[in-house]
Amino acid sequence: MSEHGQVTITLPDGASKQVPAGTTVADFVRTQIGTGLAKAALFAKYDGAEVDLTKPLDHDGALAIFTSKNPEGLDLVRHDAAHIVASVVQRLFPGTQVTIGPTTDEGFYYDFFREKPFTPEDLEAIEKAANEEIKKDLPFVRKEVSKDEALALFGRLGEKFKLEIIEDIFAKGAKTLSLYSHGDWVDFCLGPHGPSTGRVGVIKLLSVAGAYWRGDHRNAQLQRIYGTAFFNQKDLDAWTHQQEEARKRDHRKLGKDLDLFGFHPAAPGAVFWTARGTVIYTALQNAMRRMCLANGYEEIKTPLIYNKMLWETSGHWGKYRENMFLILDTESEMKEGQPIEDLAHSSLKPMNCPSHYLFYGMKRRSYRELPLRLHTQDVLHRNEPVGALSGLTRVRQFQQDDAHIMLMESQIPDEVAALTNLIAKVYAAFGLEFTAKFATRPEKRIGDDALWDKAEGALKSALEKTGLPYELKPGDGAFYGPKIDFDVSDSIGRKWQLGTIQLDYNAPERFDMSYIGDDNKEHRPVVIHRAIYGSFERFIGILIEHFAGNFPVWLAPEQARVLPVAERHHAFAEEVAAKLRAADLRVDIDRSHGKVGAMIRDAQLAKIPYALVVGDKEVEAGGVSVRKHGTGKEADLGLVKLADFLEQMKREAAIPY
């Protein structure tokens, strides 16, 4: 604190202002910045901690203000909306108990204990009342209370689930509990909240589902109401349209309709790829393989099962074991009360990196070999909960376009630049725009702070030299090192996290990796972990939805289908197909003997890029009448010489990276 009871507040642009200690954030913004921002402000970060606008400024520090123009602002109003919905539920349905109500990527949910199930009509009534609560513009008021005060309050309210949470909070060392009220309804949470309910905009309830208290099936059955909130109806309408479009593009539905993949309860979380789906999978593998080999990578294969000694060295056994498929030692006798995982002596590999470290250490390495870029597409297994499995985007068995690069510290900037160029090239081939995030050390990590300081400094410097804009994500790094994550936006505006570049100083230490430098002495390399697709399974799921099943020619399982008008045209259809197949194109012939219109419709439904009609005039001209997938006059390309169409297909079928 400055002299004379003043505090110095530093703004994001570096400017600083002095105000009397105890000035609230709201008053600071109004008097020191302007009434425009004061009216728009929702909450603030004070020295990195999220605070309400009523927070007194009691020490020198940095202050950032958040409004509806910030993504964090939308998260905040959805948190507000969860409180509003809970208050309305308890007013409309007396006796209902509240539990927890967090925000989600798309909105929020709140869990309730009530014997009678909520009906669709109930949701309509709750939604209507919640939006009326917004119009009342009730202020959110924060209050700090002791454990005894909190227990007494929620005891009087009959909230047994809240009482259990309060006991847990104080058992973890909390001194007080923060309460938030609007009107006569109160809940506890860390906050912050917006100034009032009126800042929410509009609430939309989506569905109700069952849930168990604390996620345990032995506990009470709860009802989870899902909802979302936006600043205005226009944004809600745009989101609703996006959701409708997403349902049409759902890769689980399209995967079945287009005969690409399936699942069986005998192998939960593992994909059965059909012949058509395998074409896509293999095309992506070969494209990545070709690009890697052209950019100085070596492709290797390593074992799938390892003794736990490897995972103990890497740190996974202590920090990741619950996600691994363990192999038990059946010859060891389990003692009473002993956890079954203590009998595990091996596991299926959940990731490739430790095996690459073993490979690196199998022989003496020279600085002349570095960077050594090892690429692998091996099968991996992670023990995802059955309830979390979701089509191709969350599976137990998968493969990655995985690579680990062993290099000298001095090579980090050039390697990161080269990797960002490759990532940009691949995503551009699919029409995927991307943004970058720089993620720093998480709370749960290995290695000392000095090593993390070094790793974060090196990766941040390399990222900034590329000139690529990025968002800082404190605490989101891997447990072994900082990382750059790449989010892509698909054709309907949804974001997906795909690629990653991770800098690891810990693994070389743990695995005693070394190389002989030009001074003839041993030195420690560093490791870059990188993936561009991520897993093939998840990437294909994203691509199915991004393209709505209308794959570009090079990736389409069936690139063209020949449609003979009559039986007498079959010989020429075979000739056309043979010439296209000779050029390594994937072509089939419709032998249904149906009408041309029906065959074209079938090709459209199968989302085949080109339908090639052959009849008398096509036979005579030595060509094909080309119908491109889609509707309208532009889809009918007319009669084209076969040789010309073949050259066009070769260009479109070429791997673009």
N, C-alpha and C positions, 0 to 999 in steps of 0.2 A: 504494500500500500504506500502511495506517495505521502508526502508531508501534508499536514492540515486536513487530514481525513479525505483526501482525494484518491481516486484510483485511475490508473492509465489503461485505457481500453484500445487494443490494436485491432484494426479492421482488416479484412482479407486483402485489400489493395496496399497494405502497409501503413496507411495513415493511422495516427493515434490521437485520442482525445481524452481529456481529463474531466471527470465528473465527480460529484460528491459520493463517497462510499454509501451504499444502500440504495442508490438510484436503481429502479427496476429496468430490465431490458426494454420494456415497452416505452418507458419515459426516455431512456437513452436514445432509442431510435427516433422518437418523435422530436426531441429537442436537438439532437446532434446530427441526424441524417435527413429527416424530412417526413412530412405527413403522408406522402404517397407510400413510402415503404412501411410506415407505421400502420397504415390501413391494410396493407397486403400481408404483413408479417404473420406467420403462424407459430413459429418456435425459433429457438436459436441454439447454437453450439457455443458454449463458454469454456474455453480451454479444452475443446474436444468433447466435452460432456453435453448431451442434449438437455436443454432446460426450457421451462415455460417462459412466456414473456413477462410473467410476474416475478421472476427470479431476481433478487437483489444482487447488484454487482458489488462484491465485497473485497475483491483483490485485483491486482493488476493482471490482465490476461487478454487472450485473443477472443474475438466475438465474431460469429458469422450468423446472418439472419436468413431464414428459409421462408419461402412463399409458395404459392401454388405453381410457380414456374419451375420449382425444383422437384425432382422425382421423390425426394424425401418428404415433400409436402403432401403428396398423395398417400404415402404410407401413414402419415400422421392422421389425416382425416378418416382413413379406414379404421384406425385405432379408435378414433372418436366415435365412428359409426358403430363399432362393436359395443361400446358402452351404451349408446343410444338404443340399439336393438335390445340389449339385455334389460334395460330399464322398462322398455315398452312391454316385453314379454312378462315381466313380473307384475306389471300393472294390469295387463289383460288376463293373465292366468295366475291368480293368487295362489301361493303355496309352491310355486315353481322355485327351485333352488338354482343358483348360478355357480359355475365353476371357473373356467378360464375362457378367454376370448382373444386370441392373438390375430395379428394380420398374416396374410399369405401373399404369394406372388400376384394373385389376381383379385384379392379383396380381404376377407376376414372370415372367421367363424366364431361361434360362441357355443359352448357346451352347457346343456341344461339337464337337471334331474326333474323329471315329471312322469308320473305313472301313465297318463294318457298320451298317446302319440300325437304330435302336431300333424294337422291335415293341410292339404293345399290351401283350403279356405283360411286356415289359421295363419299361414304364411302371408296371404294377401292382406289380412287384417293387421298383422304385425308391420308389414312394409308400409301400409298406409299411415299407421300411427307413428311410425318412426320418422317418416317425412314430415308429418305434422309437428313432431318434436323439433325438427330442424328449424321450422318456421318460427318457433317460440324464441329462438336465439338465446337459449339459456347459457349463462357463463359456466365454464369448467373451473371449479375452485379446488385448489390443492391444500391439504392439511397434513402435518406430520403428527403421528400418535405413537404412544408407547405400546408394548406388547399387551399389557393389561387392558388398555383402552380399546385396542383392536379386538381382543378376545371378547370383551364385554359387549362391544357394538354388534359384532356379527353373531354372537351368541343370542342377543335379543332378537336379531333378525331371523334366527333359526337356520343359518347358513352353515351346515356341518362340514361341507366341503371346503368352504373358506377358512373355517377354524383349523382344519388339517393343514392347509397351505401356510397359514400364519405360524403355526408351530414349526414347520419346516424352515420358513424364512428366518425366524429368530434363532433356530438351532444352528444355522450357518453363520451366525455372528452379527446379524442386523441389530442396530440399536433402536431404530424407529421404523415405522411403516408409513408410506405415503398414501393418503386417501384422495380420491377425486370424486367430486359430486357435481351433478347438474340437476337443478330443481331439488327435489327431496330424495333423489336416488344416489347411492354411494357405492363405490367399489374401490379396491386398492390395486395399484399398479405402480410401476416405476415412473411412468410418464415419458415424455411430456405429452400434454394435450394442447389443442388449439384454444384460442380465446373463448369460443362459445360454440354451441351446437350449430349455429347459423352458418358457420364456415364450411360445413361438410358439403353442401350442394344437394346431392340426391343419393338415396340408398335404394339398392335393388337386391331383394332376397332371391336366392337361386335354388336352393334345395335343402332338404333335411335328411340326415343319415344317422345311423347308430354309431355309438362310440362307447368305449369303456373308460371309466375313471382311471386316470394315469396309464391308459393303454393296456391295462391288465384285465384279461377276460374273467378273472376271479372277482373283480370289483363290480361296483354298481354299473348298470347299463344307463348310458346318457343319450340325449338327443342333440345332435350337432346341427345347428342352423348355419348354412353357408350364405354369405352375401358379398356384395361389393359396393363401393361408393366412388363417386366422382364429383368434381367441382361443379359440373353443370350437365344438363340433359344431353347436350350435343356430344360430349365425350362419352357418356353412357351409351348413346345410340351407336356411336362408332365402335365401341367395344362390343356391343351386342351383335353388330354386323360381323365383326371379326370372329366372334365365337360361333356364329352360324356358319361362316365360311370354313372355320377350323373343323366343325363337325362333318362337313361334306368331304374334307380332305383327310380325315382321320386315317392314319396309316394302317391301323388294325382292320378297318373296313376295306380300304382300297387294296391292302395286301391280300385279303381273301378274294375280293372281286377280280383282281388281276392275276390271281394264282401265283403269288410270289413267295409266301411263307406260311407256316402254321406252327402250332404248339400242341403238345400232348401232356396230359397230367403225369405220365410216366417220367417225364423229364422237365419239371417245372423250371421256367426261366432259361431254357435252352431252345434254340430256334431250329425248326426243320425247314430248310430252304428247298423250294421246288426247283425244277430245271430252269424256269424263267427267273426266279429270284437269284439263283446261283450265277446266272449271266451277269446281273448287276453287281453282285458281290465280287466276282472275279474281275470284271472290268475295272472296278475301283482299286482292287488290289494291284492289278497290272499297271494301272496308270501311276499309282504311288510308287511302285517298285521301279518303273522306268525312270521317273523323275529323280528318285533317290540315287539310282546308279549313275545317272547323268550328272549328279552334283556331288560325287565323291564319297558316297556311302558304300558300306559293305553290308550285304544281307547275310545274316547268320540265323541259325536255329539253336535253341537251347532246351534242356530237359523241362518237363512239365511238373515233376515232383521233386521236392527238396527236403532234406533233413532240417529240423528246426534250428540247427546250428547256424544255417545261413540267415534265417529270419531273426535270430538273436543278434547276430552281428549287424544286420541292417537296421534293427530297431523295430521291425514290424511285429515281432512276436510279443513285444510289450505294449505297443500302441495301436496295433491293427488286427490282433488275433481274432477278435470277434467277427471280423469280416472274411475270414479265411476258412476254406474247407479243410478240416484237420483229418489226418489219418492216424488212427489209434494203434498203439502197441498192444496187440491182442494177447501177447504172452505175459504182460505185466498184470499183477493182481491189484485191483482197486481197493483201497482202504475205505473204511466206513467214513462217510462225510466228505470224502475227497472229490473235488470237482472232476468231472469226466475228462475235461480238456487237459488235465494234468497228465493223462496217459498218452497224449498226442506226441508223436515223435517226428512227424513229417506233415507236409501239406501240399495241396495243389497250388501252383503259383498264382497269386492274384495280380502280379505285375512283373514286368521283365527286368527292371533295373538291377536287382541284386545279381541275377544270372549274368548280366553283361559285365558286372564288376569282376565276377569270377573269371569270365572269358578274358577280360583285359589282363588279369593277373597271371594267366597261364604261361606267359613268357615275358622276358625282359623287353621293355619298351624304350624307344629313343624319341627325342624331341622331333626328329625328322618324320615320324609317323603321325604327328599331331597337326591338326585335329584328326582323331580317329573316330569316324562316324559309323556306329553300328545300328543297323535297321533290322527290325524283327516284326513278323506278323503271326506270332505264335498264339495258340489258344490260352485264354486266361479264365480263371474262375473266382468269383467273389460271392460270399454267402449273404446275399440280399434276403431280407425277410420276404416270405411269400406274399404278404399283403402289400408290399411295395413294388412288386413286379408289375410292369406296364408295357405290354407290346414289345417293340424293339428298343424303346428308350430306357428301360430298366430291366436288365436280364442278369442271369447268373453266369452264363458262359458267353464269351465274346472274344473278339480279336481287335487289336489296335494297330494303327500305322505308327508303331512305336520306334523311337530312336533315342540313343544315348551317345553323346558326343564328349569324348575325353580330350581336353585341350589345355593349353597354357593360359594363365591369366591374361597375358598380353593379347591373346587371340579372341577374347570374349567380345569386344565391340564388333569386329568383322563378322564373327559367327552369328551374333544376334541380328545384324543387318541382313545377312544372307538368309536367315530363317524367316524374318519378317517379309522379305521379298517372295520367298517360296509360298508362304501362307497367303499373301495377297494374290499371287498368281492362281493358286488353287481355288480360292473362294470366288475370284472373278470368273472362272470357268463355269461356275454354277449360278452366277448372278447374285451372289450373296455379299451384301455390304457388311463391313465389320467395324467394330470398335475395340480398343485395347484397355485392359485394366492392369495396374501394377499392384500386386498383393504382397504385403509384408508379413513379418513373423507372427504366427498364431500363438495363442497361450499354451497349447499343447505341442511341444516341439523337442527336438534333440539338438545338441550343440550349445556352446556358450555364446553369450551376447557379443563377444569380440568377433567370433566367426560370422555371426549374423550381420553385424555391422559391415563387415567386409563384403559379404555376399550381396546385401541389399545395395550398398554403394556401387558395386561393380555392375549389377544388372540395371539399376536405375540410370547410371551413366551411359551404358550401352543403348538402352531404350531411348534416351533423350537424344543421342547422336543420330538415331534414325529419323528424327523429326516427326515421328508418329504421335498424334495426340493420345493422351491416356487419362484414365480415371484412377485415382489412388484408392486402394481398398485395404486399409489397415487391418491386420490380424487375419487376413484370408489366405496367407501363404500355405504351402505344403509344410508338413511337420519337419521336413529336412532342408527347406530353403525357400527363398522368395520366388515369385513367378510372374510372368506376363500371361494373362488369359485373354483370349479373343472371343468376343461375342458376335455372332452373325445375326442379321435380320432377314427373315424369310419374306416370301412374296406377299404375305398378308400382315407384315409388320411385327411378328413375334420375334423375341430375342432368344437365342440358344447359345450356351457356352460350348465352344468346340475346341479350338486349338490352345496349346499352352507351350510356353518356354520357361523352364524352371532351372535355376542356377543352384548347384549343390556343392558346397564346400565340405559337408559332413561325411558323405559317402567315401571320398578318397581317404579321409582320416580313419574311418571305421574299418575300411578294407585294406588299409596300408598300401594304397596304389601309388605308383611312382613311375618316373621316366628319367632317363639319363639325358641331361642337358648338354649344350655345346661346351660347357666347362668340364664335362666328364664326371659330373657329380649328380647324385640323386635329387630329384625335385618332386613335389606333389602336384599332380594335375588337378583340375576342377572338372565337374561334370555338368553338362546341360542335358536335361530331359526334355524331349519335345514330341508333340503329337500335333497333327493338322486336322485329320478327320475326327480324332478321338477314337471311339470304337466304331468299327464298320457297321455294327448292328444299329447303334443309335443314329449314326450319320445317314444310313439308308432310310430309317424311319423319318428323319427330318427332310430328306430329299423327296420322299414320296409325297409328303404334305406340301413342301415348297413348290413342287411341280404339279401337284394334284394328280400324280400318276402319269402326266404327260412328259415323259423323259425326253431329253435331247437324243438325237439319233445315235450318238456314240455310246449312250448308256442304255438305250431301249432294249429289252429282251428280244423283241421281234421288231426289226427296223423297217421292214416292208412286207406287205402281203399281196400276192398276185391273185387277181379275181378273174377267172375265165368266164366269159359271158355264156358260153354253151360248151357242150362236151367236145365239139370239134376244135375248140380253142385250147384244149388241155395240153396238146403237144407243144404249142408255142409258149404256153405258161411255164411248162417245164424248162424250156430253153431259156426263158427270161430268168427264172429262178436259178438255174445252173450258172449263168454268167455272173449274176450278182453274188452267188455263194463263192464262186471262184475268186472274187475280190474280197473274201473274208467278211461278207455282209450276212446278216442274219435274216433270212427270208423264208417264208412259208407260202403254201398255195391253199386257197380255199377250195376244197373239193366237195362242198355241200350241194352243188348243182342248183343252188337257190337263185332267186332273182338278184340282179345287180344291186338294186337298192337295199335289199336285205343284207347282202354281203358287205356293202359299204357301211351300213349301220353296225354290223358285228365288228368290223375293223375299228370303227369309231369307239364303240364301247370298250374294246380291248386296248384303246389308246395307242394304236400302232401309228407311228409317224407318217407312213405313206401307204395308201392303197393303190394298187396298179391294175387298172381294168384293161383286159385284153379281149378284143372282139375282132370282127372282120377287118375294120379299118386299121386297127393296130397291127394285125398280122401283115396286112398289105404294106403298111408304112415302116414295118420293122421297129415299132416303138411301143409305148405304153401311155395310156391316159392316166395322168397322175392326180390323185386326190389326197391332199395334205390333211392331216388331222385337224379338225376344227369345223367351224360353220361359216357360211357366207360365201360370196363369189370368190373371195381371195383364196379359199381353200381348193378351188378347182383350177389346177395348173394346165389342164388341157393335154393334148397329144404331144409327147416328147420323144425324140429319138432315144433308143435304148442306150446308145453309147454316151449321149449327153447326160442322161439321167444317172448313168453309172459313175461318171466323173463327179457329178454333184454329190452323190451319195458317199463317194470316197472322201470328199472334203468334209462333209458333215459327220462322217463316222470316225474321223481322225481324233485321237486322244488330244485334248486341248492343253495339256501341261505335261 
